Amino acid sequence: MKATWHQPADIKDQYRSASVLKNRCVVFNVKGNDYRLVVSVAYRYQAVYVKFVGTHDEYDAIDAETVEMVH
C-alpha cells in the first residue's frame, strides 16, 4: 500500500492504533498486537526506516524512542 504522510496526524488517520512517539518514531501493532513494528518517519523524504520488529514481549524490553536496528 502506498501512503503519503506529511505529519503524524496523517498516520493516525490511516492507522488508528498506531502510537506516535518523540523523534518521528511510530509504533504499529501487527497481527492483533502480537508483534510490534517501530519505525522512524522522514516526512520530508516520504521514507520510513525500520528500527525494530519483534513480539510484544520483546518490545516491552526496549525503549522504542531510542532503539536502533542491529544488523
C-alpha positions, 0 to 999 in steps of 0.5 A: 500500500502506498501512503503519503504522510506529511505529519503524524496526524496523517498516520493516525488517520490511516492507522488508528492504533498506531502510537506516535512517539518523540523523534518521528518514531511510530509504533504499529501493532501487527497481527492483533498486537502480537508483534510490534513494528517501530519505525522512524518517519522522514516526512520530508523524504516520504521514507520510513526506516525500520528500527525494530520488529519483534513480539510484544514481549520483546518490545516491552524490553526496549525503549522504542524512542531510542532503539536502533536496528542491529544488523 
